[in-house]
Amino acid sequence: MALPQPQPQSSYVCDTLPAPRLAGPSDSEKPEPVVVDDDPEPDTFTYTFQQPPARKLCVRHQRMADEGTNLKLQQSLDALPLEEREAINAVWSNFSSSSHPRRALILQGLLTMCCFSQLSLLTEQLAHLIRIDPFAVLPREVSLKVLGYLDATSLCRAAQVTRRWKSLADDNIVWQSICEQHIGQKCHKCGWGLPILEKKRIYRPRSRSPCTPPVLAESSSLKRSAPDSAMCATYPPTKRHRSNSPSSDESQDTTESHAHDSYSYSSALLAPDPSESLPPSITRPWKDVYSERMTIERNWRRSRYTVRTLKGHTDGVMCLQFNETLSHPAFPVLITGSYDRTVRVWNMETGQELQCMRGHTRAVRALQFDEVKLITGSMDCTIKVWDWRRGKCIRTLNGHSEGVVCLNFDTNVLASGSVDSTIKVWNLRTGGAFTLRGHSDWVNAVQLWDSNPGARNSSTGESIFDVSGSTSPISSSTSKGSSQIDPGKMLFSASDDGIIKLWDLNLRTCVRQFVGHGAQVQSMRLLLANECGEESVEEVEEAIPGSPPTVPGADAEDQVEAFVPKRKQPILISGSLDNTIKLWDIETGQAMRTYFGHIEGVWAVASDKMRLVSGSHDRTIKVWSRDKESCNSTLIGHEAAVSCIGLGEDKIVSGSDDCTIKIWSFAG
C-alpha cells in the first residue's frame, strides 16, 4: 500500500509530532526508536549528525514530547504483525499530514463509526488529555494575578498540587495581598479580620528581668465555674468603699519610694546602653505572617486560651494598663493599682514584679502611663506623677476635696473625676486648672477626645512634668493656661447619676448628654474613627446619596456643601451596673446597640476594631461581637468581681477583687 503524499503547507500553527515509524528488519539488531523523523518513508533510515529543524508545537504536543507518548505508541506498534503495522501507520500518516479542517472531518467520520465501547475508551482518554496545567503555560506574572483572586484556604490547597503550583501559591506578592485585605480590618468578602500584632512587626529579643518571679498559677483552658467566696457579695455594691483606717503593717508604707525598690528591680526598665548593638531585623514571609494571625483569630472565635495568674497585691485590684510597644524595655509592661495603696509594675512575659511604688495613703483607683510618666489617682484626694522606670514620685497634684476615681491625659491635658462629683481639667503646658460641675454623684470615668485634630495649637510649652521634684501642689484656681487648650478638645464623663456628658473644654460647658442607662455608669471606652470599623463606614456612605435632591432656593455651591461626606465619628461604649453595655452615636446622643448577658453589674469595658470585652460583678468576662450584639464566649476564673480589664490583640488582662491579675492569652 502506497503511503499518502504529504499535503501542501497549511496555516495550522502546530507542527505535529510525526507518527511512529514502522520497524524495519535491521531494528532487531539495532533497535533505535526514532520519535522525531520527518521522512514519511520508513524503509531508508540513515544516521545524520545534523541538528533536526526546530518544531513549532502546541501545548498538548509539547507535553506529549515531554512525556514520551510517541515512544509508548511505537512499542505497542512493534508488537503487531507487519501488515497491521503498515495499515495503522498509513492512517496515522494521512491524519498527521492533513490540514485542520480535514482533520475535523476525519474525526467526525470516525466518531460515527465508533461503537459504545470505543466511545467509552475515548471518554476515558479525553478526560486526561483535555486537562491543561494553566500555570505551565501562562507567564509567572499572569499566574500570580490569577492566584490573587483565591482565598487563603484555596491557596493552601493549590500549594499541594505540584512543586510549581507551590512555588506560585506561596509567593510573597499573593500573600501580601491577602494580609492587606484582612489584617487590622474585616474583609468585606469573608467577614474575617486579623489582628495587627504591632509587637510582632519588629524583631525584639526576649528580655530578662533581674528579679525573681512571683507565684504563678497556670492552667490551660479554664472552663470551670468559680467557687463561692466570702469576698463576693450577692449583689453589686452601689459604691466601692474600703476601710479608711490603715492596718499596722501598711501605716509604714507612706513614703514615695520604698527601699524594696532597689536598682536591681528597676534596672530592666531603664534605657539601654547605647553601646549595645541591636540585632538586625528579620523579614518573614507573608504567608507566615498571615498564618500566625489566623491562628490567633481562630482561637478568639473558638474560645481557646491559656491563663496565667499574677499574685502580689494584698487587696482588690482596681485599675490596670499594659503596653506591648514601648521602645524600651523590649518586653510588654503591665502596671496595676490596688486598694492595698500600691502601684506595681510587671513583666508580662515572665510574670515578674519589677516595681512596687508606695506613696498614696488610700486606695489607688485610677492610673495611666506612657513612655515617660505614670499618673495615678487615689482615694486620698491626690494625683501623683511617677517616674515608673525608677519608681520615684515626681509630683503630687492637689485640687479635689474627695477621692480621685478616674483620670485620662493626652499631650497637654489631664482630666480627673472625683467622689466630689466634679471634674478637674489640668493644663500640662502651664499648670493651670479649672473645674467642671454638672454631675450629681461620683464621676467614675473620663475620656478626652480631640474632635478637630487639624486645629491643634501650634504653641508648645514645657510640661509641668518635665522638671522632676518633690510634692508641689498646683492651685486649682489658676487658669492662666486654659486658653492654650487646643480648639476642639472635648471630654466625656460618666457618673453614678446614670448620665454620660460631653464637655467642650474651651467653652467649659456641657454640650450633649447621653441618657439611657438605668443605674450607675462605671466605665466607658471611646473608639476613634480609625478603630470603629463598619459603623463609621456606614455613616459616611449614608452621607453620599446616589442622586442628591435639589434644595429649593439654594445655589449649586450650597448644594455641593450640603452633600459633603461627613467625617468619620468615633463611637462611645459604656458599661453600667444595670447589667448592660451600650454603644452610643455621638452625633445624636442616642444608644445604637445594647448588649445583654451579664447577670450583675458591669464594672469595666474595653474594645478594639475586632471585638468588645466586659468585666462584671458576676465574676465573669464576656467577649462580644460588636456588630452582631452577641456574646462569643464567657471566661470564668476570678473568684470575685472583675473590676478592671485591658484588651490586647491576642490577650485579655483582668484585675479582680480577689487580689489577682489574670492574663488570658489567645496566642495559641
VEXDREN-2710 file (C-alpha; in Angstrom, 1 decimal):
% VEXDREN-2710
k/r/px/py/pz
1/MET/0.0/0.0/0.0
2/ALA/1.4/3.3/-1.0
3/LEU/1.6/5.8/1.7
4/PRO/-0.3/9.1/1.1
5/GLN/1.7/12.0/-0.1
6/PRO/2.1/15.0/2.3
7/GLN/-0.5/17.8/1.8
8/PRO/0.5/21.3/0.9
9/GLN/1.6/23.6/3.6
10/SER/-1.5/24.8/5.6
11/SER/-2.0/27.6/8.0
12/TYR/-2.2/25.3/11.0
13/VAL/0.2/26.6/13.6
14/CYS/1.1/23.3/15.3
15/ASP/3.8/21.2/13.6
16/THR/2.5/17.9/14.9
17/LEU/4.9/15.3/16.0
18/PRO/5.3/12.6/13.3
19/ALA/3.5/9.3/13.7
20/PRO/5.6/6.4/14.9
21/ARG/7.5/4.7/12.1
22/LEU/7.4/1.0/11.1
23/ALA/10.1/-1.2/12.5
24/GLY/12.4/-2.4/9.7
25/PRO/14.4/-5.7/9.6
26/SER/17.6/-4.1/10.9
27/ASP/15.7/-2.9/14.0
28/SER/16.1/-6.3/15.6
29/GLU/19.8/-5.9/15.5
30/LYS/20.0/-2.3/16.4
31/PRO/16.7/-1.0/17.9
32/GLU/16.8/2.7/17.9
33/PRO/13.3/4.1/18.1
34/VAL/13.2/7.4/16.4
35/VAL/10.5/9.8/17.6
36/VAL/11.2/12.9/15.5
37/ASP/11.6/11.7/11.9
38/ASP/10.3/13.9/9.2
39/ASP/10.8/11.3/6.4
40/PRO/7.5/9.6/5.6
41/GLU/9.3/6.6/4.0
42/PRO/10.3/4.3/6.9
43/ASP/12.4/1.9/4.7
44/THR/15.5/4.1/4.3
45/PHE/16.9/5.4/7.5
46/THR/20.5/6.7/8.0
47/TYR/22.1/8.4/10.9
48/THR/22.8/12.0/10.5
49/PHE/24.6/14.4/12.7
50/GLN/22.7/17.5/11.5
51/GLN/20.5/19.1/14.2
52/PRO/16.8/18.5/13.4
53/PRO/14.8/21.6/12.5
54/ALA/13.0/23.3/15.3
55/ARG/9.4/22.4/15.5
56/LYS/6.6/24.7/16.5
57/LEU/4.3/22.6/18.7
58/CYS/1.1/23.4/20.5
59/VAL/0.8/23.0/24.3
60/ARG/-0.5/19.4/24.1
61/HIS/2.1/18.1/21.6
62/GLN/4.8/19.7/23.6
63/ARG/3.5/17.8/26.6
64/MET/3.4/14.6/24.5
65/ALA/7.0/15.1/23.6
66/ASP/7.9/15.7/27.3
67/GLU/6.0/12.6/28.4
68/GLY/7.3/10.3/25.6
69/THR/3.8/9.4/24.4
70/ASN/5.0/8.5/20.9
71/LEU/7.6/6.2/22.3
72/LYS/4.9/4.2/24.1
73/LEU/2.9/4.0/20.8
74/GLN/5.9/2.8/19.0
75/GLN/6.4/0.0/21.5
76/SER/2.7/-1.0/21.0
77/LEU/3.1/-0.9/17.2
78/ASP/6.2/-3.1/17.2
79/ALA/4.2/-5.8/18.9
80/LEU/1.8/-6.1/15.9
81/PRO/2.4/-8.1/12.6
82/LEU/4.0/-6.1/9.7
83/GLU/0.8/-5.8/7.7
84/GLU/-1.2/-4.4/10.6
85/ARG/1.6/-2.0/11.3
86/GLU/1.6/-0.8/7.7
87/ALA/-2.2/-0.2/7.8
88/ILE/-2.1/1.6/11.1
89/ASN/0.8/3.7/10.0
90/ALA/-1.0/4.7/6.8
91/VAL/-4.0/6.0/8.8
92/TRP/-1.7/7.9/11.2
93/SER/0.4/9.4/8.5
94/ASN/-2.6/10.6/6.5
95/PHE/-4.2/12.2/9.5
96/SER/-0.8/13.8/10.5
97/SER/-0.4/15.4/7.1
98/SER/-3.9/16.7/6.9
99/SER/-5.0/20.3/7.4
100/HIS/-7.1/21.4/10.4
101/PRO/-10.5/21.3/8.6
102/ARG/-9.6/17.9/7.0
103/ARG/-8.7/16.5/10.5
104/ALA/-12.1/17.7/11.9
105/LEU/-13.9/15.9/9.0
106/ILE/-11.9/12.7/9.6
107/LEU/-12.6/12.7/13.3
108/GLN/-16.4/13.3/12.7
109/GLY/-16.4/10.3/10.4
110/LEU/-14.5/8.1/12.9
111/LEU/-16.9/9.1/15.6
112/THR/-19.9/7.9/13.6
113/MET/-18.1/4.5/13.1
114/CYS/-17.4/4.0/16.8
115/CYS/-19.5/1.7/19.0
116/PHE/-20.2/2.4/22.6
117/SER/-17.1/0.5/23.7
118/GLN/-14.9/2.8/21.5
119/LEU/-16.7/5.9/22.7
120/SER/-16.1/4.8/26.3
121/LEU/-12.4/4.4/25.6
122/LEU/-12.4/7.9/24.0
123/THR/-14.1/9.4/27.1
124/GLU/-11.6/7.8/29.4
125/GLN/-8.7/9.0/27.4
126/LEU/-10.0/12.5/26.8
127/ALA/-10.7/13.1/30.5
128/HIS/-6.9/13.0/31.0
129/LEU/-5.8/14.5/27.7
130/ILE/-8.0/17.6/27.7
131/ARG/-6.7/18.8/31.1
132/ILE/-4.1/21.6/30.8
133/ASP/-2.0/23.0/33.6
134/PRO/-2.5/26.7/33.1
135/PHE/0.5/27.7/35.2
136/ALA/2.7/25.7/33.0
137/VAL/1.6/27.8/30.0
138/LEU/1.0/31.3/31.5
139/PRO/3.7/33.7/32.4
140/ARG/4.5/33.9/36.1
141/GLU/3.0/37.4/36.4
142/VAL/-0.3/36.3/35.0
143/SER/-0.3/33.2/37.2
144/LEU/0.2/35.4/40.3
145/LYS/-2.6/37.6/39.2
146/VAL/-5.0/34.6/38.8
147/LEU/-4.0/33.3/42.3
148/GLY/-4.7/36.7/43.8
149/TYR/-8.4/36.0/43.4
150/LEU/-8.3/33.0/45.7
151/ASP/-8.8/33.0/49.4
152/ALA/-6.3/31.6/51.9
153/THR/-7.8/28.2/52.1
154/SER/-7.8/27.7/48.3
155/LEU/-4.2/29.0/48.1
156/CYS/-3.1/26.4/50.7
157/ARG/-4.8/23.6/48.6
158/ALA/-3.2/24.9/45.4
159/ALA/0.2/24.6/47.0
160/GLN/-0.4/20.9/47.4
161/VAL/-0.8/20.2/43.7
162/THR/2.7/20.3/42.3
163/ARG/6.0/21.9/43.1
164/ARG/5.4/24.6/40.5
165/TRP/2.0/25.4/42.0
166/LYS/3.5/25.5/45.5
167/SER/6.1/28.0/44.3
168/LEU/3.4/30.2/42.9
169/ALA/0.9/29.8/45.7
170/ASP/3.5/30.6/48.4
171/ASP/4.7/33.7/46.6
172/ASN/5.0/36.8/48.8
173/ILE/3.1/39.0/46.4
174/VAL/0.0/36.8/46.7
175/TRP/0.1/36.5/50.5
176/GLN/0.8/40.2/50.9
177/SER/-2.4/41.0/49.2
178/ILE/-4.3/38.5/51.4
179/CYS/-2.8/40.2/54.5
180/GLU/-3.7/43.7/53.3
181/GLN/-7.4/42.5/53.0
182/HIS/-7.6/41.0/56.5
183/ILE/-5.1/42.4/58.9
184/GLY/-6.4/45.3/61.0
185/GLN/-9.8/45.2/59.4
186/LYS/-12.7/43.0/58.5
187/CYS/-12.6/41.6/55.0
188/HIS/-15.7/42.6/53.0
189/LYS/-15.8/39.2/51.2
190/CYS/-15.4/36.7/54.1
191/GLY/-16.1/38.8/57.1
192/TRP/-12.9/37.8/58.9
193/GLY/-10.4/40.2/60.4
194/LEU/-7.0/39.5/61.7
195/PRO/-5.0/41.3/64.5
196/ILE/-2.2/43.6/63.5
197/LEU/0.1/42.3/66.3
198/GLU/2.2/45.5/66.4
199/LYS/4.7/44.0/68.7
200/LYS/5.5/41.3/66.1
201/ARG/6.2/43.7/63.3
202/ILE/9.7/44.5/64.6
203/TYR/12.1/41.8/65.9
204/ARG/12.6/42.3/69.6
205/PRO/14.6/39.9/71.6
206/ARG/13.2/38.4/74.8
207/SER/14.3/40.4/77.8
208/ARG/15.3/39.1/81.1
209/SER/14.3/40.7/84.4
210/PRO/16.7/40.6/87.3
211/CYS/14.0/40.0/90.0
212/THR/12.6/36.6/91.0
213/PRO/9.2/35.7/89.7
214/PRO/6.1/35.6/91.9
215/VAL/3.9/32.6/92.3
216/LEU/2.1/31.9/89.1
217/ALA/-1.0/29.7/88.8
218/GLU/-1.1/28.3/85.3
219/SER/-3.9/26.4/83.7
220/SER/-4.9/25.7/80.1
221/SER/-8.5/26.5/79.4
222/LEU/-10.5/27.4/82.4
223/LYS/-14.0/26.2/81.8
224/ARG/-15.0/25.5/85.4
225/SER/-17.3/27.7/87.4
226/ALA/-15.7/29.8/90.0
227/PRO/-16.4/28.7/93.6
228/ASP/-18.3/30.9/96.0
229/SER/-16.1/33.1/98.0
230/ALA/-16.6/35.1/101.2
231/MET/-15.2/38.2/99.5
232/CYS/-18.0/38.2/96.9
233/ALA/-21.2/40.0/97.7
234/THR/-24.5/38.6/96.4
235/TYR/-25.5/42.0/94.9
236/PRO/-23.2/44.7/93.4
237/PRO/-22.4/47.5/95.8
238/THR/-23.6/50.9/94.9
239/LYS/-20.2/52.4/96.0
240/ARG/-16.8/50.9/96.3
241/HIS/-15.6/51.8/99.8
242/ARG/-12.7/50.3/101.8
243/SER/-11.8/50.9/105.4
244/ASN/-10.2/54.3/106.0
245/SER/-8.0/53.2/108.8
246/PRO/-4.7/51.7/107.7
247/SER/-3.5/48.4/109.1
248/SER/-0.5/48.3/111.3
249/ASP/1.8/47.0/108.7
250/GLU/0.5/49.4/106.0
251/SER/0.8/52.5/108.1
252/GLN/4.6/52.5/107.5
253/ASP/4.2/52.4/103.7
254/THR/3.7/56.1/103.1
255/THR/7.0/57.1/101.5
256/GLU/7.0/57.8/97.8
257/SER/9.7/55.2/97.1
258/HIS/10.3/52.2/99.2
259/ALA/13.7/50.6/100.0
260/HIS/12.5/47.4/98.4
261/ASP/12.5/49.2/95.0
262/SER/16.2/48.7/94.6
263/TYR/18.2/49.3/91.5
264/SER/18.2/45.6/90.7
265/TYR/14.4/45.7/90.4
266/SER/14.2/48.8/88.1
267/SER/17.3/48.3/86.0
268/ALA/15.4/46.3/83.4
269/LEU/13.1/49.3/82.9
270/LEU/15.9/51.9/82.4
271/ALA/17.1/53.0/79.0
272/PRO/19.5/50.5/77.4
273/ASP/23.2/51.1/77.0
274/PRO/23.7/52.9/73.6
275/SER/27.0/50.9/73.1
276/GLU/25.0/47.7/72.9
277/SER/24.2/47.0/69.3
278/LEU/20.7/45.8/68.5
279/PRO/20.3/42.6/66.4
280/PRO/19.3/43.1/62.8
281/SER/15.7/43.0/61.9
282/ILE/14.3/39.8/60.4
283/THR/11.9/39.7/57.4
284/ARG/9.5/36.9/57.4
285/PRO/7.3/35.5/54.5
286/TRP/3.9/37.0/54.3
287/LYS/2.4/33.5/54.5
288/ASP/3.9/33.1/57.9
289/VAL/2.6/36.5/59.0
290/TYR/-0.9/35.5/57.9
291/SER/-0.7/32.0/59.5
292/GLU/0.3/33.4/62.8
293/ARG/-2.5/35.9/62.9
294/MET/-5.1/33.4/61.6
295/THR/-4.2/31.1/64.5
296/ILE/-4.9/33.9/67.0
297/GLU/-8.2/34.9/65.4
298/ARG/-9.4/31.3/65.3
299/ASN/-8.5/30.9/69.0
300/TRP/-10.6/34.0/69.7
301/ARG/-13.6/32.6/67.8
302/ARG/-13.3/29.1/69.3
303/SER/-12.5/30.4/72.8
304/ARG/-9.1/28.7/73.1
305/TYR/-6.8/30.3/75.6
306/THR/-4.3/29.8/78.4
307/VAL/-4.4/31.6/81.7
308/ARG/-1.7/33.0/83.9
309/THR/-2.3/34.4/87.3
310/LEU/-0.1/37.2/88.8
311/LYS/-0.1/37.4/92.6
312/GLY/1.4/40.2/94.6
313/HIS/-1.4/42.6/95.7
314/THR/-2.9/42.2/99.1
315/ASP/-6.2/43.7/98.3
316/GLY/-8.5/44.2/95.3
317/VAL/-7.0/45.3/92.0
318/MET/-8.9/48.4/90.9
319/CYS/-7.1/49.7/87.7
320/LEU/-4.5/48.4/85.2
321/GLN/-2.9/49.3/81.9
322/PHE/-0.4/47.4/79.7
323/ASN/1.7/48.4/76.8
324/GLU/3.4/46.0/74.4
325/THR/5.0/48.5/72.0
326/LEU/7.3/50.5/74.3
327/SER/10.6/51.5/72.7
328/HIS/12.2/50.1/75.9
329/PRO/12.1/47.7/77.6
330/ALA/11.6/45.1/74.9
331/PHE/9.1/43.1/77.0
332/PRO/5.5/44.2/77.5
333/VAL/4.9/46.2/80.7
334/LEU/1.8/45.9/82.9
335/ILE/1.0/48.4/85.7
336/THR/-1.7/47.8/88.3
337/GLY/-3.2/49.8/91.1
338/SER/-4.9/48.4/94.2
339/TYR/-6.8/49.0/97.4
340/ASP/-3.6/48.0/99.1
341/ARG/-2.4/51.5/98.3
342/THR/0.4/50.3/96.0
343/VAL/1.2/50.5/92.3
344/ARG/3.0/47.6/90.8
345/VAL/5.0/47.2/87.6
346/TRP/5.1/43.7/86.0
347/ASN/6.9/42.0/83.2
348/MET/4.1/40.4/81.2
349/GLU/6.3/37.8/79.5
350/THR/7.6/36.3/82.7
351/GLY/5.1/37.5/85.3
352/GLN/7.8/39.1/87.3
353/GLU/7.1/42.1/89.6
354/LEU/9.6/44.8/88.7
355/GLN/8.5/47.8/90.8
356/CYS/6.3/48.3/93.9
357/MET/5.6/52.1/94.3
358/ARG/4.2/53.3/97.5
359/GLY/3.1/56.9/98.3
360/HIS/-0.6/57.0/98.3
361/THR/-2.3/56.8/101.8
362/ARG/-5.5/55.3/100.5
363/ALA/-6.7/53.1/97.6
364/VAL/-5.3/53.7/94.1
365/ARG/-8.4/53.9/91.9
366/ALA/-7.0/55.1/88.5
367/LEU/-3.8/55.1/86.5
368/GLN/-2.4/55.8/83.1
369/PHE/1.1/55.7/81.8
370/ASP/3.2/56.4/78.7
371/GLU/6.9/56.1/77.7
372/VAL/7.9/58.8/80.3
373/LYS/5.5/59.0/83.2
374/LEU/2.8/57.3/85.2
375/ILE/-0.1/59.3/86.7
376/THR/-2.2/57.7/89.4
377/GLY/-5.4/58.9/91.2
378/SER/-6.2/57.8/94.7
379/MET/-9.0/58.0/97.3
380/ASP/-6.6/60.1/99.4
381/CYS/-7.7/63.1/97.1
382/THR/-4.4/63.4/95.3
383/ILE/-3.0/62.7/91.9
384/LYS/0.6/61.6/91.7
385/VAL/3.0/61.7/88.8
386/TRP/5.7/59.0/88.8
387/ASP/8.9/58.1/87.0
388/TRP/7.7/54.5/86.7
389/ARG/11.0/53.3/85.4
390/ARG/12.8/54.3/88.6
391/GLY/9.8/54.0/90.9
392/LYS/10.0/57.6/92.1
393/CYS/7.3/60.2/92.6
394/ILE/7.9/63.3/90.7
395/ARG/4.9/65.5/91.6
396/THR/1.7/65.5/93.6
397/LEU/-1.4/67.4/92.4
398/ASN/-4.0/68.5/94.9
399/GLY/-7.3/70.0/94.0
400/HIS/-10.1/67.5/94.7
401/SER/-11.9/67.7/98.0
402/GLU/-12.6/63.9/97.9
403/GLY/-11.1/60.8/96.4
404/VAL/-10.0/60.7/92.8
405/VAL/-11.8/57.8/91.0
406/CYS/-10.7/58.2/87.3
407/LEU/-8.3/60.1/85.1
408/ASN/-7.2/60.5/81.5
409/PHE/-4.4/62.5/79.9
410/ASP/-3.0/63.3/76.4
411/THR/-0.2/65.5/75.3
412/ASN/-1.3/68.7/77.0
413/VAL/-4.4/68.0/79.1
414/LEU/-5.1/65.9/82.2
415/ALA/-8.7/65.3/83.3
416/SER/-9.7/63.7/86.6
417/GLY/-13.0/62.7/88.1
418/SER/-13.8/62.5/91.8
419/VAL/-16.1/61.4/94.5
420/ASP/-16.9/65.1/95.0
421/SER/-18.9/65.0/91.7
422/THR/-16.5/67.4/89.9
423/ILE/-14.1/67.1/87.0
424/LYS/-10.7/68.8/87.2
425/VAL/-9.0/69.7/83.9
426/TRP/-5.3/70.4/84.2
427/ASN/-3.3/72.2/81.5
428/LEU/0.0/70.3/81.4
429/ARG/1.7/73.2/79.5
430/THR/1.1/75.8/82.1
431/GLY/0.0/74.0/85.2
432/GLY/-3.4/75.8/85.2
433/ALA/-6.6/74.0/86.1
434/PHE/-10.3/74.6/86.1
435/THR/-13.4/72.7/87.4
436/LEU/-16.4/71.3/85.5
437/ARG/-19.6/70.9/87.5
438/GLY/-22.7/69.2/86.4
439/HIS/-22.9/65.7/87.8
440/SER/-24.8/65.0/91.0
441/ASP/-22.8/61.9/92.1
442/TRP/-19.4/60.2/91.7
443/VAL/-17.6/60.7/88.4
444/ASN/-16.5/57.2/87.5
445/ALA/-14.9/57.7/84.1
446/VAL/-13.4/60.5/82.0
447/GLN/-12.2/60.3/78.4
448/LEU/-10.6/63.1/76.3
449/TRP/-11.4/63.4/72.6
450/ASP/-9.8/65.7/70.0
451/SER/-12.7/66.4/67.8
452/ASN/-10.7/68.6/65.4
453/PRO/-7.2/67.2/65.1
454/GLY/-6.3/69.7/62.4
455/ALA/-6.8/72.7/64.7
456/ARG/-4.2/71.9/67.3
457/ASN/-2.5/74.8/69.0
458/SER/0.9/75.4/67.4
459/SER/2.4/76.9/70.6
460/THR/4.5/74.5/72.5
461/GLY/5.4/74.7/76.1
462/GLU/7.2/72.7/78.7
463/SER/5.0/70.2/80.5
464/ILE/4.8/70.6/84.3
465/PHE/6.1/67.1/84.5
466/ASP/9.3/67.8/82.6
467/VAL/11.0/69.0/85.7
468/SER/11.4/66.5/88.4
469/GLY/10.9/67.5/92.0
470/SER/9.1/66.8/95.3
471/THR/5.5/67.3/96.1
472/SER/4.3/70.6/94.6
473/PRO/0.6/71.2/94.7
474/ILE/-0.9/73.3/91.9
475/SER/-3.7/75.7/92.8
476/SER/-7.0/74.7/91.2
477/SER/-7.9/78.4/90.8
478/THR/-5.1/79.0/88.4
479/SER/-6.5/79.3/84.9
480/LYS/-3.9/81.4/83.1
481/GLY/-3.1/78.4/80.7
482/SER/-6.6/77.4/80.0
483/SER/-6.7/79.4/76.8
484/GLN/-3.9/77.2/75.4
485/ILE/-6.1/74.1/75.3
486/ASP/-6.3/73.1/71.7
487/PRO/-9.5/74.0/69.8
488/GLY/-12.0/71.2/69.5
489/LYS/-10.8/69.5/72.7
490/MET/-13.7/67.6/74.2
491/LEU/-14.3/65.4/77.3
492/PHE/-16.7/62.6/78.0
493/SER/-17.6/61.9/81.7
494/ALA/-19.7/59.1/83.2
495/SER/-21.2/59.3/86.6
496/ASP/-23.1/57.4/89.3
497/ASP/-26.1/59.6/88.4
498/GLY/-26.5/57.4/85.3
499/ILE/-25.7/60.1/82.8
500/ILE/-22.8/60.5/80.4
501/LYS/-21.9/64.1/79.5
502/LEU/-19.9/65.6/76.6
503/TRP/-18.0/68.8/77.5
504/ASP/-16.4/71.4/75.4
505/LEU/-13.2/72.2/77.3
506/ASN/-12.7/75.6/75.6
507/LEU/-16.3/76.7/76.4
508/ARG/-16.2/74.8/79.7
509/THR/-19.8/73.7/79.2
510/CYS/-21.7/70.5/78.6
511/VAL/-22.8/70.3/75.0
512/ARG/-24.6/66.9/75.0
513/GLN/-26.0/64.3/77.4
514/PHE/-26.3/60.5/76.8
515/VAL/-29.2/59.2/78.8
516/GLY/-30.3/55.6/78.7
517/HIS/-28.7/53.6/81.5
518/GLY/-30.8/52.6/84.4
519/ALA/-28.1/52.6/87.0
520/GLN/-24.6/54.0/87.7
521/VAL/-22.3/54.2/84.7
522/GLN/-19.0/52.7/85.8
523/SER/-16.8/52.7/82.7
524/MET/-16.6/53.8/79.1
525/ARG/-14.4/53.4/76.1
526/LEU/-14.1/55.8/73.1
527/LEU/-13.3/54.1/69.8
528/LEU/-11.7/56.6/67.5
529/ALA/-12.6/56.8/63.8
530/ASN/-9.8/54.5/62.7
531/GLU/-10.9/51.9/65.3
532/CYS/-14.6/51.9/64.6
533/GLY/-14.8/49.7/61.6
534/GLU/-18.1/49.2/59.9
535/GLU/-20.2/51.6/62.0
536/SER/-18.2/54.6/60.9
537/VAL/-18.2/53.5/57.3
538/GLU/-22.0/53.2/57.2
539/GLU/-22.2/56.8/58.4
540/VAL/-20.0/58.1/55.6
541/GLU/-22.0/56.1/53.0
542/GLU/-25.3/57.5/54.2
543/ALA/-23.9/61.0/53.7
544/ILE/-23.2/60.3/50.0
545/PRO/-26.5/59.7/48.3
546/GLY/-26.6/58.4/44.8
547/SER/-28.6/61.3/43.4
548/PRO/-28.7/64.3/45.7
549/PRO/-32.1/66.1/45.6
550/THR/-32.4/69.6/44.7
551/VAL/-32.8/72.1/47.5
552/PRO/-35.2/74.9/46.6
553/GLY/-33.7/78.4/46.7
554/ALA/-30.2/77.2/47.1
555/ASP/-27.4/77.7/44.5
556/ALA/-25.2/74.9/43.2
557/GLU/-22.4/75.8/45.6
558/ASP/-24.6/75.4/48.7
559/GLN/-26.0/72.1/47.4
560/VAL/-22.5/70.7/47.0
561/GLU/-21.6/71.7/50.5
562/ALA/-24.8/70.1/51.8
563/PHE/-23.8/66.7/50.5
564/VAL/-20.1/66.7/51.5
565/PRO/-19.4/63.4/53.2
566/LYS/-19.4/63.5/57.0
567/ARG/-16.1/63.0/58.7
568/LYS/-15.9/59.6/60.5
569/GLN/-17.1/60.0/64.1
570/PRO/-15.9/57.9/67.0
571/ILE/-18.1/55.5/68.9
572/LEU/-18.7/55.6/72.6
573/ILE/-19.1/52.3/74.6
574/SER/-20.3/52.4/78.2
575/GLY/-20.9/49.8/81.0
576/SER/-23.3/50.2/83.8
577/LEU/-24.5/48.5/87.0
578/ASP/-27.8/47.9/85.2
579/ASN/-26.0/44.8/83.8
580/THR/-25.9/46.2/80.2
581/ILE/-23.4/47.7/77.8
582/LYS/-24.4/50.4/75.4
583/LEU/-22.9/51.7/72.2
584/TRP/-23.7/55.3/71.5
585/ASP/-24.0/57.6/68.5
586/ILE/-22.0/60.7/69.4
587/GLU/-23.8/62.9/66.9
588/THR/-27.3/62.2/68.2
589/GLY/-26.6/61.1/71.8
590/GLN/-28.8/58.0/71.2
591/ALA/-27.9/54.4/72.0
592/MET/-27.3/52.4/68.8
593/ARG/-27.0/49.0/70.4
594/THR/-27.5/47.4/73.9
595/TYR/-25.7/44.2/74.9
596/PHE/-27.4/41.9/77.4
597/GLY/-25.8/38.9/79.0
598/HIS/-24.2/39.7/82.4
599/ILE/-26.4/38.8/85.4
600/GLU/-24.8/41.5/87.6
601/GLY/-23.4/45.0/87.1
602/VAL/-20.7/45.7/84.5
603/TRP/-17.6/47.3/86.1
604/ALA/-15.3/47.6/83.1
605/VAL/-15.4/47.6/79.3
606/ALA/-12.7/47.6/76.6
607/SER/-12.9/47.4/72.8
608/ASP/-10.9/47.5/69.6
609/LYS/-11.7/47.0/65.9
610/MET/-12.5/43.3/66.2
611/ARG/-14.3/42.8/69.5
612/LEU/-15.7/44.1/72.7
613/VAL/-15.0/42.7/76.2
614/SER/-16.5/43.4/79.5
615/GLY/-15.9/42.5/83.2
616/SER/-18.7/42.2/85.7
617/HIS/-19.6/41.8/89.3
618/ASP/-20.8/38.3/88.4
619/ARG/-17.1/37.3/88.3
620/THR/-17.1/36.7/84.5
621/ILE/-15.5/38.3/81.4
622/LYS/-17.5/38.2/78.2
623/VAL/-16.2/38.6/74.7
624/TRP/-18.8/40.2/72.4
625/SER/-19.1/40.6/68.6
626/ARG/-19.6/44.3/68.4
627/ASP/-21.6/44.4/65.2
628/LYS/-23.9/41.4/66.0
629/GLU/-24.6/42.2/69.6
630/SER/-23.9/38.6/70.5
631/CYS/-21.6/37.1/73.2
632/ASN/-18.9/34.9/71.6
633/SER/-17.5/33.4/74.8
634/THR/-17.5/33.8/78.6
635/LEU/-14.3/33.5/80.6
636/ILE/-14.6/32.1/84.1
637/GLY/-11.8/32.1/86.6
638/HIS/-11.9/35.0/89.0
639/GLU/-13.3/34.4/92.5
640/ALA/-14.6/37.9/93.0
641/ALA/-15.9/40.8/90.9
642/VAL/-13.9/41.7/87.8
643/SER/-13.1/45.4/88.5
644/CYS/-10.8/46.4/85.6
645/ILE/-9.9/45.0/82.2
646/GLY/-7.5/45.5/79.4
647/LEU/-7.7/44.3/75.8
648/GLY/-4.9/43.4/73.5
649/GLU/-4.7/41.9/70.1
650/ASP/-4.0/38.4/71.4
651/LYS/-4.9/38.7/75.1
652/ILE/-7.1/40.0/77.9
653/VAL/-5.7/41.2/81.2
654/SER/-8.2/41.4/84.1
655/GLY/-8.0/42.6/87.7
656/SER/-10.3/41.5/90.4
657/ASP/-11.4/42.0/94.0
658/ASP/-9.8/38.6/94.6
659/CYS/-6.4/40.4/94.7
660/THR/-5.2/38.7/91.5
661/ILE/-4.4/39.7/87.9
662/LYS/-5.1/37.2/85.2
663/ILE/-3.7/37.2/81.6
664/TRP/-5.9/35.3/79.2
665/SER/-3.7/34.5/76.2
666/PHE/-5.2/33.5/72.8
667/ALA/-1.8/33.4/71.1
668/GLY/-2.0/29.6/70.9
END
